[in-house]
Each structure stands twice: as C-alpha cells, then as structure tokens.
Amino acid sequence: MKHLISPLDLSVDELDKVLDLANDIEKNPDKYREACKYKKLATLFYEPSTRTRLSFETAMLNLGGNVIGFSEASSSSAAKGESVSDTIRVISCYADICAMRHPKEGAPYVASTKSSIPIINAGDGGHQHPTQTLTDLLTIRSLKGHLGNLTIGLCGDLKFGRTVHSLIESLVRYENVSFVLISPKELRVPDYIRENVLKANNIPFKEVEKLEDVISDLEILYMTRVQRERFFSEEEYIKMKDYYILNADKMKLARQDMIVMHPLPRVNEISVEVDDDPRAVYFKQAQYGVYVRMALILTLLNINVK
C-alpha cells in the first residue's frame, strides 16, 4: 500500500503517470464518473481549508464515490484528546482512503504508520503540501507542454512558503530548469533549499529583491503573499511591500507567453486588474487541482479505468 506524504514519494515516472491520468480525466470526465462507486474518502482536516478540502471532496464525488470526515479539530474526538494514531485506526474501519491536514508537521506520516488505508498529506504545518505541488506541476505541464527547459520566478515569502519549497524540490528533477528567487532579504529561501537542493543539484538560480528587474526573463511567475508580520520593522515592510504587488504595469514588462500562478488564497499581492489577463492562470490552477486529486485517488486505490 502506498501513501503520499511528500511529493518526492513519487518517482519522476510515477509522477508523470499521475499527470497523464489527470490530463485524461480532464479530456474524458464521463469515463471516470463511476470509477470509485461504493468507495469512501475520509477528509480529516484538523485546521481550516477551503480549496484543498473542497477539491478533495469534489474529486471523490466526481469519481462516483462518497465522502466522510470533519473540517476542524473541534468537531472531532481530537477535542477530547484522541491521538492521530487512534483516530486513523478507527477511520480505517470506515473509509477506503484518507486525506489529512494537520497543523503539526509529521502528523500525516504518523497516521500512515498506523493506517490500513492510503493516507494523502493535505498539508502539515509549514512542512509539506504534496497535492498542491502536483497541482502546480500539472498546471505547468498542461500549459507549457513540459516540465523541463523553463525559467521560473518565485516571488514573495520564500522562507516560510511550503508550496515554494516543495515545488523547487520537485522541479530540480527535470532537465534545464533555472530559478529566479524574488524576495526581501528577510524572506529568502532557507539555507537547506539553497545548499542541499539548488547548489547540490547544480541548478542555476539567482536571488533578487525587485520583481520588475527580472519579470521580462521569466516563463513562469509563481506569486506568494508577503506578510507584514514577517518583517523586523514596519518601516522595512512599507519600503518593500509594493515590490511584490503584481499589477498591470508590471505585466506590461513580461513576456506574452509567461504564465502567472498562485497557490491561493491571495490578499493583495496580485491586483484584481490582472485577473482578466490571459496569462493569469491561478483560477485555472485550482481546477487542475481537482483533476490531479482524482488521478491520485485512483492511483492509490489501484483502480484502472479502461
């Protein structure tokens, strides 16, 4: 039995098969409409979520299956002190597969060691968010046609952003990928990403502070939110914050074939005036999240649709 705790749990070959399946689901939704008939997905969400929880539930319903679970810890026996290990032992009696989000890093891994059904990590603290990474990879491959030979700009909070870290770790496995890391000095990528992932794999990258200085070089711009509380002073935040708001003027500097991605939710880091630009694909990205989660459910349940 296979679980998905980290995006690196899938080899490149396995990952490509999941993405191929997701593309087929997008093109032939009727073919998969009853693929999970009589199967149940448990969504165990110990912290709030909109997109991730609802996209998992939509994915299972689209496959003809059913969904059980809870959307916050206070509505589960965790409020009474039940451990994750005990919860998953019980849920394994009720469901065929489980998606778990938890504020503690490593909680889905602990669950996987006690579970008799496949566990999908739907986000654990600031650690991993593998299905968001799969969503990002499917978006890039579907819209660009490939996952190699790309220059990718990652902009905003690169220090604490788990989606950024997982995406870098996944993309370095493909050929001729380079990164432009755009952030204030307080929010640069952690040393372990810089040293153990980028430098260790001889991946070209550069670190800059201003988005407009490099946006014309990018094929993909992946935006994240810069949070006021991450800065040491209000003065420093005010000085830097406008560098990381993508607006129509900055988009004029970008290539016509660049795409703009964002894991969502956004606050003000992408102006709403950008939404109508055909290069803005973050809402399409959310739709790809449903397809990739459908593909992942089928893969982990070993269901083959002819």
N, C-alpha and C positions, 0 to 999 in steps of 0.2 A: 504494500500500500504506500502511495506517495502523498506527501504533504507539500504545500508551498508556503514556506516561512520567509524565504529570501528570494529575490529574483534570480540569484545565482544558483538556486536549487535546480533550475532548468539548464541543461546544456544548450549550446547555440542551436544544435539540431532539434532538440525538443522544443525550444522556444520558437523556431521557425515553423514547426508543425502546428503549434498552438495558433500562431498568427495566420498561417494558411487556412486553418479551420475557421478562425474568426472572419476572414475575408469571404469564405464560402457561406457562412451564416448570413453575412451582410447581403450577399447576392441572392441567396435561396432561403429566405426565412421560413417558408412553408414546409420545407423539407425537414426542419428540426422542431416543428410545432408540438410533437408528442414524444420527443426523444427521451424526456425524463418523466413520462407519465408514471404515477404512483411513487415517484421519488420525492424525498423531502430535504430541503435545505434549512439548517438552523442558523439564524443570524444572531450571534451573541455579541452585542455592542455595549461594552461597559462605559463608553463615553459617546457624546452626541456625534451624529454624522447625518448629512443629507445625501450627497451624491453617492458615496460608497455603499451605504446600506440600501438605498433605494435601487441602485443599479444592480446589486446582487439579487435583490428580490425580483426586480424586473427580468433579469436574466433567467432565473429559475422559472418564473411564470411563463416567459416566452417559450421555454422548453417543455411546457405542459406539466411541470412539477408543482409542488406546494412549498410553502414557507412557514416556519415556526420560529419563535425566538423572542428577544427583548431588545429595546432600543436605548436603555440606560440601566446602569448598575442598580439604581434604587428600585427598579421594578423586577429585580431578580433576587434569588436567595443569597447573592453576594452581600446584600444589605443586612442579612442575618449572620454574615461571617463565613459563608460557604467558600471553600477554596476553588480555584480554577480547575484543579485536578479532579475534585469530586463532581463539579458541575459537568465537565466534559464526559466523565464516566456515565453520568445519568443521560446526558443528551445523546450519547452514542446508542442508547437503547431506543431513542425516538426518531432519529434522523439518519440520513444516508451520507451527508456531507455537511461541513460546518464552516462558516465564515466568522472569524472572531476579530473584533477590535478591542484593544485594551490600553489603558494609559501607561501600564508598566512594560518596559522593554523586556522581551523574552517570554511574556506570558503565553502567546500562541505556541511558542516552541515547547514550553512546559506542557501545555494541553496536548500537543502532538505526541508526547512520550506516553501519555495515559489513554489516548483515544483509540477506539477501534474503527473510526471512520476518518476519511481525509479531512485535514484541517487546512484552511486557507487563512493566512495572516492578512487581515483587512486594515492593518496599521497598529503598530505597538510603540506608543510614546513617540520619541524622536528617532526611532531606530530604523524600521523598515516599513515600506508600503508597496509590496511587490506587484499588486494588481494595478496600482497607478503607474508603475514602471512599464508593465505590459501594455497598458493603455497608451502610454506615451510612445512606445516602440511601434505599436500598430498604427498610430496616427502618422508617425514619421514615414514608415514603410509604405503605407497606403497613399500618402500624398506626395512623397518624394520618389517612391519606387524602389528604394533600397535603404539599408541602414549603414552602409559604409560610404566613404568619399564625401564627407559632409563637414562643414564648419558650423559649429553650434555655439551660440551665445547663451550663457546662463546668467540671468540678471536679477539682482535683489539680495535677498538673505541667503547667501551660500554657505553660511556657517551652521545654521540650525535647520535648514530645509532638507528633510529626509527624502523628498522626491528628487531633489537635485543630486544628492549623494548616490542614490540607487540608480539613477539614470546614467551618471558618469560610469559607475562600476559595470553597468551592462553594456554601454556603447563602446568601451575600450576593447571589447572582444571582437569588434569589427574593424576592417582594414581602412586605413587612411582617414581616420576621424580626428579632428582637432577642435579644441575648445577655446572660447574667449570668455573669461570669467569676469563679470562686471559687477562690482560691489564696492561699498565703502570698506576701508581697511578693517573696521571693526567686525565686518561680516564676511570676510574672505573664507574660502573653503578651509576646512580643518586640515591640519598638517598630515593626518593619515591619508586623506584623499590626495593631497598634493604629492606626498612622498611615496606612499605604498601603492597607489593606483595609477596616477598620471606619470610620474617620473619612473616608477618601477617598470612600466609598460612602454616607456619611450614615446608617450603620447604628446604631440605638440600642444602647448597651451600658453596663453598669456593672461595676465591679470591687469585690469584697468578699472578706473573709477567712473568715467563718463560714458554713458550709453551712446551718445551721439558721435563720439570719436571713432566707434567701431561698427555701428549698425550697418554701414554700407558693405561690410565684409561678410555678413552673415547669410547663411541659407536657412537657418532656423534660429528664432529668438524665443527662449523659454523664460517667461517672466515669473517672478515670485514677489511676495509682499515684503517691503522693508518696514519693520515695526519700530515705532518711536521708542519703545522700552528697551531695545537692543543697544541704544547709544549711551555713551557715558555722560553726555550733556545735551540739554535742549538746544543750545547754540549749534552744536555739531549736527544734530538732526535737521534743524532748519536749513543749515547750509547745504546739506547733501540731498534732502528728500526729493527735490524736483528733478534730480538726475535720473531718477528711477520711476518717473511717470511717463508712460508711453502715450504720446498724443499724435495728432495728425501731422504736426510739423516734423516730428522725428520720423514718422513713417515716410515722409517725402524723401528722406535720405536713404531709405532702404531699397534693396533690390526688388524688382517686380515679382520675382519668384520666391522671395522669402516668405516663410510662414511664421505666425505668432502663436505660441502655445502658452497655456497657463493651467496648472492643476485645479484651480478654483478652490475656495471662493476668492474672488478679488475684492478689494476695497476701493482704492483709488489709483492703483499702480498702472492700470490701463484705462485711459479715458473712454467714456462710452462712445465718443465720436469715432473710435477705431473699430467698433463692432461691425459697422457696415463695410469696412474694407475687406475685399475678398481674401486678403492674406491673413485675416484673423480667423483662426480655426479652433478656438478654445471651446466653443459650444459643440462643434462637430467632434472634438476630442472627447467630450462627455458621452456622446452617442457611441463612439468606438469603445468606450469603457463597458458598455452593455455587451457588445459582440465578444470582446475578449474574455469577459467573465462567463458568458455562455460557453465559449470554447474551453475554458479552464474547467468548468464543472463537468463537461462531457469527458474531457481528458482524464481527470482524476477519478471519475466513476467508471472509466474504461468502457464508455458507450460509443460504439461506432455506428454512424448513420450512413446507409448506402444511398 
